[in-house]
């Protein structure tokens, strides 16, 4: 019985400490933990909101980047087509010019050949015309003794 009496005495002495601890717990919960939990919840909500906003901005930025790249590729393709068309025009003009220059060169060559042929024929005709006179002069020189003064 004495043990029960000691236990009862112990609980009676501990009861004010337990009550004070309980009130302290309630006070701490009301004054400290509640506002901290509320602030933490608001912070988490703001963080999640910011993450959602960042994800939306990132998605929009990716779409804008993709659109920009698509437009850039289209513009490059258009420029390449224009360059190819310009290059083809230049090549065609060059081919026409080369063809014209070749035909002119061939005409010039033909004209030069004809001129050379005409000069050769004229020289041959002159040589034919002068041959009897030169032959006579050579013959006279030989027959007259080989000296001419």
Secondary structure, DSSP 8 states (H G I E B T S, - for coil): -HHHHHHHHHHHHHHHHHHHHHHHHHHHIIIIIHHHHHHHHHHHHHHHHHHHHHHHHHHHHHHHHHHHHHHHHHHHHHHHHHHHHHHHHHHHHHHHHHHHHHHHHHHHHHHHHHHHHHHHHHHHHHHHHHHHHHHHHHHHHHHTTS---
